[in-house]
Amino acid sequence: MFSCDPLRCVSPRVGPLLWAFALLSGCSAEPEPLASAAALRLQFPDQSAAVLEAREAFLADRDGFHLGVDGARGRPSRPHVVLPREGSEPIRFRTPAGVEVRVREHGASGEGTPVGQAVAYRRTGGTSFWAATDHGVEEWLLLDEGVARGGEAVAAWQVEGATLRARGEAVEVVEPATGSAVLRVSAPRAYASSGRPVAMALRARGSRIELSVDAGGEAVLVDPAWVLMTGEMQIPRIDHAATLLDSGLVLVAGGTTELGTDDAPTPLGSAELYDPATDTWTLTGEMLHARNRPTATRLPNGMVLVVAAYDDDDGPVRAELYDPETGTWTATGEMWTARIDHTATLVNGLVLVAGGSVEGKVPEVAELYDPETNEWTPTGEMGYLRFGASATLLQNGKVLVAGGEHIVTTSKSAELYDVETDTWAPTGEMKEERFGHRAVLLPSGKVLVTGGGASPELYDPETNTWDYAPPMQRPRGEHTMTLLPRGLVLAAGGRGDGVSYRSPELYDPDSGSWELTSPMKHARIFHTATLLQNGEVLVAGGVNGELSLIAETERFGMALGEPCAPSSACQYGALCIDGVCCEGPCPCGTCSSPGDEGRCSEAGDPAKAGTICAPPRCADETHSAEPARCALSSSACPAQVAIDCIAYRCDPESGACKQSCASLDDCAPGFVCNLRGHCVPPPPAPGDAAPADAAPGGAAPGDAAPADAAPGGAAPGGAPPRDEDGGCSAAPGPSPAPAAARGLGVLLVALCAARRRRRPGAGARRGVR
């Protein structure tokens, strides 16, 4: 009797159709992908769309099948995946950090076949369909009747380039060098052909991942998913505080999970830590009091001071301290007043807490926290009582507090706090009234203020004045602003005219311009942005345009190999070269494509051949390193060759040997500057005896004395001896030799002096770096 694997035990209604597909495609020991796709649609109609109609299709090239380039400048949400042409070859995963993982599926064979938006391969006992997801790829396994029974392993993958560890019901793929998880493998869904739920399990056995399924012998559809670790928060939240710790971890504390309630939102007492190396969040110690809209300030001793009002205690108002070493919280001394919507600024080791409100009232005093005494003291009286203001520590040590509201009046006033005199003084008014705006100190010392319902402004501490800054591409409020390591400012999230924004933008202080970057995955408001130690920005929490809480975090700052623009923020230490975040400048070559992890090419770029890649410079005070020019042999700049400046010193400004002198400082040791601006050997000291074989007048041995030589070597007429180059000798001595002979003697002496200064064994030229 003629039979094919995919057609066993199917209902009479679908059997003839499957037989037709099988006859058209040809029966074999394993099902053909097209026939299996038909079986998939007929046996699993509710799931087939997720398998075959994914949002994005794989593209074929000579290397296999891959997804399109993720154009986002923020951190991509999925790995780069290349499916092989032939099923027995490995699948290649590459993370944004450049980690490559090769996965070989046991039992897969035959050429990959595009089926809908997926790519299908024959495999022992069924067919595998690879489909794209937002965070990676899913491999939907369609297993024939009789394969999945008794909880036995039905599929296995050999992993190369990484280690494996179990994490609950999932398996993490770990980079060996850092111990951080880069991929997460799970099997969240499995369906039997009868529609009942199916038990399954993933196991890590050495370098092998195994999938076990018990469908009681029925045909089954199961979807192992390979996703990038995206770092979801343990508790999605808004209006929280985020602080970078000395360890590089990020502490998030307080906030709320409620938005738009009639009553005051319920504050959170939980706190959690984000680890950039593993892209994971873990809960840490619970705060002593639940706090909404807190401020968090990292102190010089590494602890974090969290300040915000709370309503769960009738005792004294206290802030609290987080100890990263123990993960615990302790109370500070009693504050003078409770407050929220305040500012907190570290200045001279103290924390200035100013403004804010509580129960509709604005506190009348600002106060200082001293970590050494754990006590609070009031400051001098503020000129304007405000909440929702901004506070910025200036380069001169003063604190600029600007804008905000006093009950119902929005202000454009600003004032300065001087911690040395404990006084507040008014400064120039802003151009616009602002509330809930953001401020950041620029490298120039000026302060950029954005949001709050007005155009951006710049404050100049030198003149105490405000001027309008160029308008943003998207006027926004409730956003974040972060100064990046290269001096650019990232404005992320926020909303304007009732629309929440996904597209961050960058402000360039040098050009005074704003440039939109590619969008984040989520529009966000009420979130936080924290600059990490590697130069990336972590965006956490908040709500999207539909006012739903966001658990997933995002990181801005491209990893090696990701596309970039000159104004982009590559990871710390990386450069944007040839449109790619690269490990180095590639002076004579090109930076490789994202598929090669952002590394410099080995060979030089023909377009750069012959160009100067290293200008002349001084190797030391008497040697110049000649300019180096690019060659096709290497993308690195060739070693510069050092030349001896002989009688002169090297010019630090040009990097070349000096050609003339104005003083002794322009000459090499052992040489002096004469009146004609040449460095020459010095004349003999008074009383120096001439060599026994020296000819009269200092001529070379065997030379006749000049006819006009005066007795004793004096110049004719008794005049003092003169240097024919234009200078007088230091003391009376023999009359000079003829100009040609004397010039040759000077050259010989200079060469001898230069030779004596060289290190033994050194040639006239040597390569320097």
DRENVOKOL-482435 format. One line per 2 residues: number of its first residue (from 1); for each residue y, x, z of C-alpha. Coordinates in steps of 0.2 Angstrom, whole numbers, plus 5000, padded with zeros to 4 digits. Each point is the difference from the previous one (the first is absolute). Layout:
! residues N
NUM	Y X Z | ...
This chain:
! residues 769
1	5000 5000 5000 | 5017 5007 4995
3	5012 5002 5015 | 5015 5010 5005
5	5006 5005 5018 | 5016 4990 5000
7	4992 4984 4995 | 4987 4998 5014
9	5000 4985 5011 | 5015 4991 4993
11	5002 4982 4999 | 4995 4990 4984
13	5018 4996 4997 | 5006 5018 4998
15	4983 5008 4994 | 5002 4996 4981
17	5018 5007 5000 | 4994 5016 5008
19	4986 5002 4988 | 5012 4998 4986
21	5011 5014 5007 | 4985 5011 5003
23	4993 4998 4982 | 5017 5004 4992
25	5002 5015 5011 | 4982 5006 5000
27	4989 5001 5015 | 4997 5016 5009
29	4993 5007 5017 | 5018 4997 5007
31	5012 4986 4995 | 5014 5003 4988
33	5017 4998 5007 | 5005 4986 4988
35	4984 4990 5005 | 5004 5003 5018
37	5018 4994 4998 | 4993 4984 4994
39	4988 4999 5014 | 5014 5004 5012
41	5010 4985 4994 | 4986 4988 5000
43	4992 5005 5017 | 5016 5004 5009
45	5014 4989 4992 | 5011 5000 5015
47	5001 5019 5002 | 4999 5006 4981
49	5019 4998 4998 | 5003 5013 5014
51	4988 5012 4991 | 5004 4998 4982
53	5018 4994 5001 | 5008 5012 5011
55	5019 5002 4998 | 4999 5017 4992
57	4987 5007 4987 | 4993 5017 4999
59	5006 5011 4985 | 4988 5011 4990
61	5003 5018 4995 | 4989 5015 4997
63	4997 5003 5019 | 4995 4982 5004
65	5009 4985 5006 | 5015 5000 5011
67	5014 4988 5006 | 5018 5002 4995
69	5012 5012 5009 | 5007 4992 5016
71	5019 5001 4996 | 5005 4998 5018
73	5010 5014 5007 | 4995 4995 5018
75	4982 5005 5005 | 4987 4992 4988
77	4990 4987 5008 | 4983 5005 4992
79	4992 5016 4994 | 4999 5006 4982
81	4983 4995 4994 | 4991 5007 4984
83	4983 4991 4996 | 4988 5010 4989
85	4995 4997 4983 | 4982 5001 5005
87	4994 4991 5016 | 4990 5015 5006
89	5016 5010 5001 | 5011 5000 5015
91	5015 4989 5004 | 5015 5010 5004
93	5012 4994 5013 | 5017 5010 5003
95	5011 4995 5015 | 5019 5002 4999
97	4999 5016 5010 | 4989 5008 4987
99	4983 4998 5008 | 4986 4997 4987
101	4984 4992 5005 | 4986 4998 4988
103	4987 4986 5002 | 4984 4999 4991
105	4991 4983 5000 | 4981 5002 5001
107	4991 4990 4987 | 5015 4997 4989
109	4997 5004 4981 | 5006 4997 4983
111	5018 4999 4992 | 5013 4990 5009
113	5005 4984 4991 | 5016 4991 5002
115	4997 4982 5005 | 5015 4990 5002
117	5012 5010 5012 | 4985 5010 5008
119	4988 5014 4994 | 4981 4997 5001
121	4986 5011 5002 | 4981 4997 5000
123	4992 5005 5016 | 4982 4999 5008
125	4998 4982 5005 | 5016 4993 4992
127	5017 5004 4994 | 5016 5007 5008
129	5017 4993 4995 | 5015 5011 5005
131	5017 4990 5002 | 5017 5005 5006
133	5008 4994 5016 | 5017 5003 5008
135	4994 5014 5011 | 4986 5007 4990
137	4984 4994 4991 | 4986 4988 5003
139	4982 5003 4994 | 4992 4983 4998
141	4982 5002 5000 | 4990 4987 4991
143	4982 5002 5007 | 4985 4992 4992
145	4989 4988 5008 | 4987 5009 5011
147	5011 5015 5003 | 5009 4996 5016
149	4987 4996 5014 | 4996 5005 5017
151	5016 5009 5003 | 4995 5015 4990
153	5012 5012 4991 | 5004 4993 4983
155	5014 5013 4995 | 5005 5017 5005
157	5015 5012 4995 | 5000 5019 5002
159	5017 5006 5005 | 5007 5017 4996
161	5016 5008 5006 | 5001 4991 5016
163	4990 4995 5016 | 4995 4983 5006
165	5002 4991 5017 | 4996 4983 5005
167	5015 4989 5006 | 4993 4983 5006
169	4993 4991 4985 | 5008 5012 4988
171	4998 5018 4995 | 5015 5012 4999
173	5001 5014 4987 | 5008 5015 5009
175	5009 5015 4993 | 4991 5015 5008
177	5015 5011 5002 | 5010 4988 5010
179	4987 4988 5007 | 5011 4985 4994
181	4992 4985 4992 | 5006 4998 4982
183	4989 4986 4994 | 4992 4985 5008
185	4984 4992 4993 | 4995 4983 5006
187	4989 4985 4993 | 5010 4985 5007
189	4991 4987 4989 | 4983 4996 4994
191	4993 4984 4991 | 4983 4994 4997
193	4997 4990 4984 | 4997 4985 5011
195	5017 5002 5007 | 4995 5004 5018
197	5007 5015 5010 | 4991 5016 4999
199	4998 5014 5013 | 5004 5018 4995
201	5004 5017 5007 | 5007 5016 4995
203	4994 5016 5008 | 5006 5018 4998
205	4985 5012 4999 | 5006 5018 4998
207	5009 5000 4984 | 4993 4984 4994
209	5006 4982 5002 | 4986 4987 5000
211	5002 4981 4998 | 4987 4988 5007
213	4999 4982 4996 | 4988 4986 5005
215	5001 4986 4988 | 4982 4994 5002
217	4996 5005 4983 | 5013 4990 4991
219	5012 5007 4988 | 5016 5006 5009
221	5017 5006 4996 | 5008 5012 5012
223	5016 5010 4999 | 5002 5017 5007
225	5019 5004 5001 | 5007 5017 4999
227	5018 5000 5006 | 5014 5012 5005
229	5003 5001 5018 | 5017 4990 5001
231	5003 5000 5019 | 5001 4982 5006
233	5008 4997 5017 | 4990 4994 5014
235	5013 4987 5004 | 5012 4995 4986
237	5018 4998 5007 | 5018 4999 4997
239	5016 5006 5010 | 4990 5014 5007
241	5004 5019 5004 | 4993 5015 4991
243	5001 5018 5005 | 4993 5016 4993
245	4992 5010 5014 | 4999 5019 5002
247	4981 4999 4995 | 5005 4992 4983
249	4993 4983 5005 | 5011 4985 5000
251	5002 4988 5015 | 5004 4982 4996
253	5004 4989 5015 | 5005 4982 5004
255	5007 4988 4988 | 4993 4983 4997
257	4989 4990 4988 | 5010 4985 5000
259	5014 4996 4987 | 5012 4986 4999
261	4995 4991 5015 | 5012 4988 5009
263	4997 5009 5017 | 5001 5018 5003
265	4986 5009 4992 | 4986 5006 5011
267	5001 5019 5003 | 4986 5012 4998
269	4995 5012 5013 | 4987 5010 4989
271	5003 5017 4992 | 4990 5009 4987
273	5000 5018 4992 | 4999 5004 4982
275	4991 5016 4994 | 5007 5006 4983
277	4985 5011 4998 | 4987 4986 5001
279	5012 4986 4994 | 4994 4990 5015
281	5007 4990 5015 | 4993 5000 5018
283	5006 4990 5015 | 5007 5010 5014
285	5005 4995 5018 | 5008 4983 5003
287	5019 5001 5005 | 5004 4994 5017
289	5011 4986 4993 | 4999 4991 4983
291	5016 5004 4991 | 5008 4993 4984
293	5013 5010 4989 | 4998 5016 5011
295	5007 5017 4996 | 4989 5015 5002
297	5007 5018 5002 | 4990 5016 5000
299	5006 5011 5014 | 5000 5019 5000
301	4985 5000 5011 | 4990 4991 4987
303	4999 4983 5010 | 5007 4984 4992
305	5013 4989 5009 | 4999 4982 4995
307	5014 4988 5005 | 5001 4981 4998
309	5003 4985 5011 | 4984 4990 5006
311	4998 4984 5009 | 4983 5002 5009
313	5007 5007 5016 | 5014 4995 5012
315	5001 5018 5007 | 5012 5014 4995
317	5003 5003 4981 | 4991 5016 4995
319	4996 5009 4984 | 4983 5009 4998
321	4993 5017 4994 | 4985 5003 4989
323	4991 5016 5003 | 4991 5005 4984
325	4988 5012 5010 | 4993 4986 5011
327	5004 4984 4989 | 5007 4992 5015
329	5017 4992 5005 | 5011 5002 5015
331	5016 4992 5006 | 5017 5009 5001
333	5013 4998 5013 | 5010 4983 5000
335	5012 4997 4986 | 5017 4992 5003
337	4997 4986 4988 | 4986 4992 4989
339	5004 5000 4981 | 4993 4998 4983
341	5008 5003 4983 | 5007 5015 5008
343	5001 5018 4993 | 4991 5016 5008
345	5006 5017 4995 | 4993 5017 5006
347	5015 5011 5004 | 5000 5017 5009
349	4983 4995 5008 | 5006 4984 5006
351	4997 4982 4993 | 5016 4990 4997
353	4996 4981 5000 | 5015 4990 4994
355	5004 4982 4996 | 4987 4987 4998
357	4998 4982 5007 | 4990 4990 5013
359	5000 4981 5002 | 5015 4999 4989
361	5011 5012 5009 | 5005 5018 4995
363	4998 5013 5013 | 5017 5008 5006
365	4993 5017 5002 | 4991 5013 4990
367	4988 5012 5010 | 4992 5017 5000
369	4982 5004 5004 | 4996 5017 5006
371	4982 5005 4998 | 5001 5014 5013
373	5005 4988 5014 | 4992 4984 4993
375	5017 4991 5004 | 5013 4989 4991
377	5019 5002 5002 | 5014 4990 4992
379	5011 5008 4987 | 5019 4998 4998
381	5005 4983 4994 | 4997 4995 4981
383	5015 4995 4990 | 4991 4985 4992
385	4984 4991 5008 | 4988 4997 4985
387	4982 4997 4995 | 4991 5003 4984
389	5011 5016 4997 | 4994 5017 4993
391	5001 5016 5010 | 5000 5018 4992
393	5000 5017 5008 | 5012 5010 4990
395	4999 5019 4997 | 5015 5003 5012
397	4989 4992 5014 | 5009 4984 5002
399	4992 4983 4997 | 5008 4988 4987
401	4997 4981 5005 | 5006 4988 4986
403	5000 4982 4996 | 4990 4986 5009
405	5005 4984 5008 | 5008 4994 5016
407	4992 4983 5003 | 5006 4992 4983
409	5012 5012 4993 | 4994 5014 4988
411	5010 5016 5001 | 5005 5014 4989
413	5006 5011 5014 | 4992 5017 5004
415	5001 5011 5015 | 4994 5018 5005
417	4991 5004 5017 | 5003 5018 5006
419	4986 5005 5012 | 5009 5015 5006
421	5015 4989 5007 | 4990 4984 5002
423	5014 4991 4990 | 5001 4987 4986
425	5013 5002 4987 | 5004 4989 4985
427	4999 5007 4982 | 5004 4993 4983
429	4995 4982 4996 | 4987 4997 4987
431	5005 4991 4984 | 4989 4985 5004
433	4993 4991 5015 | 4982 5003 5002
435	4985 4994 5011 | 4982 5006 4999
437	5004 5014 4988 | 4992 5017 4999
439	5008 5018 5002 | 4994 5017 4996
441	5007 5017 5002 | 5001 5010 4984
443	4999 5019 4998 | 5018 5001 4997
445	5004 4993 5017 | 5006 4983 4993
447	4992 4984 5005 | 4993 4988 4987
449	5001 4981 5006 | 4991 4987 4990
451	4996 4981 5002 | 5007 4988 5012
453	5007 4989 4986 | 5012 5013 4992
455	5001 5014 4988 | 4994 5018 5006
457	5013 5011 5008 | 5002 5018 5005
459	5007 5006 5016 | 5008 5018 5000
461	5001 5007 5018 | 5013 5013 4994
463	5013 4987 4996 | 4993 4985 5010
465	5001 4989 4985 | 4989 4989 4990
467	4998 4998 4981 | 4990 4989 4989
469	4984 5008 4994 | 4992 4995 4983
471	4992 4983 5000 | 4981 4999 5003
473	4989 4994 4985 | 4994 4986 5012
475	5012 4995 5014 | 4989 4997 5014
477	4999 4998 5019 | 4986 5001 5013
479	4994 5016 4990 | 4997 5017 5006
481	5008 5016 4996 | 4992 5017 5001
483	5007 5018 4997 | 4987 5009 4990
485	4997 5019 5001 | 5010 5004 4984
487	5016 4991 5005 | 4996 4983 4991
489	5001 4984 5010 | 4986 4987 4997
491	5005 4981 5003 | 4984 4990 5001
493	4997 4981 5001 | 5013 4988 5006
495	5007 4985 4991 | 5015 4993 4992
497	5005 4982 4994 | 4984 4994 5008
499	4989 5011 4990 | 4989 5014 5008
501	4998 5016 4991 | 4986 5011 4995
503	5009 5013 4991 | 5007 5014 5011
505	5015 5010 4994 | 5006 5018 5002
507	5017 5006 5004 | 5005 5017 4994
509	5015 5007 5010 | 5004 5013 4987
511	5002 4988 4985 | 5005 4985 5011
513	4987 4989 4991 | 4986 4988 5004
515	4984 4999 4990 | 4987 4987 5001
517	4982 5007 5003 | 4984 4991 4995
519	4996 4986 5012 | 4990 5000 5016
521	4985 4989 5000 | 5008 4988 5012
523	5018 4993 5002 | 5005 5003 5018
525	5013 4996 5013 | 4999 5003 5019
527	4990 5016 4997 | 5002 5018 5005
529	5000 5016 4990 | 4996 5017 5008
531	5001 5017 4992 | 4984 5009 5002
533	4998 5019 5003 | 4994 5002 4982
535	5016 4992 4993 | 4992 4983 4996
537	5008 4984 5007 | 4988 4988 5009
539	5005 4982 4998 | 4992 4988 5012
541	5000 4982 5005 | 5012 4987 4995
543	4998 4984 4990 | 4999 4997 4982
545	5010 4988 4989 | 4989 4985 5005
547	5003 5005 5019 | 4982 5006 5003
549	4997 5014 5011 | 4994 5016 4991
551	4987 5011 5008 | 4998 5012 4986
553	5011 5015 5001 | 5008 5010 4986
555	5006 5018 4998 | 5014 5006 4989
557	4998 5018 4993 | 4989 5005 4986
559	4985 5011 5003 | 4995 5014 4989
561	4996 4994 4982 | 5010 4984 5001
563	5014 4996 4987 | 5017 5003 5007
565	5019 5002 4995 | 5012 5013 5005
567	5007 4988 5013 | 4983 4996 5007
569	4993 5006 5017 | 4984 5009 4997
571	4990 5004 5016 | 5007 5014 5010
573	4999 5017 4991 | 4996 4992 4983
575	5012 5000 4986 | 5003 4989 4985
577	4996 5011 4985 | 4998 4993 4983
579	4999 4982 5006 | 4986 5004 5013
581	5000 5004 5018 | 4994 5018 5000
583	4995 5013 5012 | 5012 5013 4993
585	5014 5002 4988 | 4989 5007 4985
587	5014 5011 4994 | 4991 5005 4984
589	4987 4986 4998 | 4999 4981 5002
591	4994 4989 5014 | 4984 4992 4997
593	4997 4981 4998 | 4996 4989 5014
595	4981 5002 4996 | 5002 5019 5004
597	5008 4997 5017 | 5017 5006 4997
599	4996 5019 4998 | 5008 5013 4988
601	4992 5003 4984 | 4991 5017 4998
603	5008 5005 4984 | 5018 5001 4996
605	5010 4987 4990 | 5005 5005 4983
607	5017 4992 5002 | 5004 5011 5015
609	4993 5016 4992 | 5013 5014 5000
611	5012 4991 5012 | 5006 5008 5016
613	4990 4994 5014 | 5006 5012 5013
615	5018 5007 4999 | 5004 5018 5005
617	5001 5004 5018 | 5001 5014 5012
619	4983 5007 5005 | 5009 5011 5013
621	5017 5008 5001 | 4996 5013 4986
623	4988 4990 4989 | 5002 4985 4989
625	4986 4988 4995 | 5002 4997 4981
627	5000 4982 4994 | 4983 4993 4997
629	4996 4989 4984 | 4987 4987 4998
631	4984 5004 4990 | 4986 4989 4993
633	4987 5008 5011 | 5005 4992 5016
635	5010 4986 5007 | 5006 5011 5014
637	5015 5011 4998 | 4995 5019 4996
639	5003 5013 5013 | 5018 5007 4999
641	5001 5019 4996 | 5010 5011 5012
643	5012 5013 4993 | 5008 5014 5009
645	5019 4999 5000 | 5001 5019 5002
647	5017 5004 5006 | 5006 4982 5003
649	4996 4986 5012 | 4993 4983 4994
651	5013 4986 4999 | 4994 4985 5011
653	5010 4988 4990 | 4993 5004 4983
655	4984 5008 5005 | 5003 5014 4988
657	5004 5019 5003 | 5019 5003 5001
659	5008 5010 4986 | 5015 5006 5009
661	5007 5003 5017 | 5016 4996 5010
663	4994 5008 5016 | 4986 5009 5008
665	4992 4983 5004 | 4996 4998 4981
667	4990 5016 4999 | 4982 5004 5005
669	4997 5011 5016 | 5004 5018 4995
671	5013 4996 4987 | 5019 4998 5001
673	5013 4990 4990 | 5012 5011 4990
675	5017 4996 4994 | 4994 4994 4983
677	4988 4987 5008 | 4984 5009 4998
679	4987 5004 5013 | 4997 5018 5000
681	4992 5013 5012 | 5012 5006 5013
683	5008 5018 4998 | 4993 5014 5011
685	5006 5001 5018 | 5013 5014 5004
687	4991 5017 5003 | 4984 4995 4991
689	4993 5017 4993 | 4996 5000 4981
691	4982 5003 4996 | 4997 5019 4998
693	4996 4997 4981 | 5015 4989 4997
695	5011 5005 4986 | 5019 5002 5004
697	5009 4984 5001 | 4984 4990 5003
699	4993 5002 4982 | 4982 5000 4997
701	4991 5016 5002 | 5002 5011 4984
703	5016 4991 4995 | 5016 5012 4998
705	5014 4997 5011 | 5015 4990 4992
707	5013 5012 4992 | 5014 4991 5010
709	4991 5000 5017 | 5011 5006 5013
711	4994 5012 5014 | 4990 4992 5013
713	4998 4985 4990 | 5017 4993 5002
715	5008 4990 4986 | 5012 5008 4989
717	5018 5002 5008 | 4992 4997 5018
719	4999 4981 4998 | 4986 4992 5010
721	4984 4997 4991 | 4999 4982 4992
723	4985 4989 4995 | 5002 4998 4982
725	4994 4981 5002 | 5017 4998 5008
727	4997 5003 5018 | 5004 5015 5011
729	4986 5009 5008 | 4999 4999 5019
731	5004 5019 5003 | 5005 5015 4991
733	4985 5007 4990 | 4995 5008 4984
735	5009 4994 4984 | 4990 4987 4991
737	4989 5004 4986 | 5003 4994 4982
739	5000 4981 4999 | 4984 4999 4990
741	4990 5011 5012 | 5008 4992 5015
743	4995 4982 4994 | 4982 5006 4997
745	5000 5007 5017 | 5006 4984 5008
747	4987 4990 4991 | 4986 5012 5005
749	5006 4999 5018 | 5000 4981 4999
751	4983 4999 4993 | 4993 5012 5014
753	5009 4990 5013 | 4993 4984 4993
755	4982 5007 4999 | 5001 5006 5018
757	5005 4982 5006 | 4984 4992 4991
759	4985 4998 5010 | 4986 5012 4996
761	4989 4995 4986 | 5013 4986 4994
763	5004 5000 4982 | 5017 4996 4992
765	4995 4982 4999 | 4989 4989 5011
767	4997 4981 5001 | 5008 4990 5015
769	4998 4983 5005
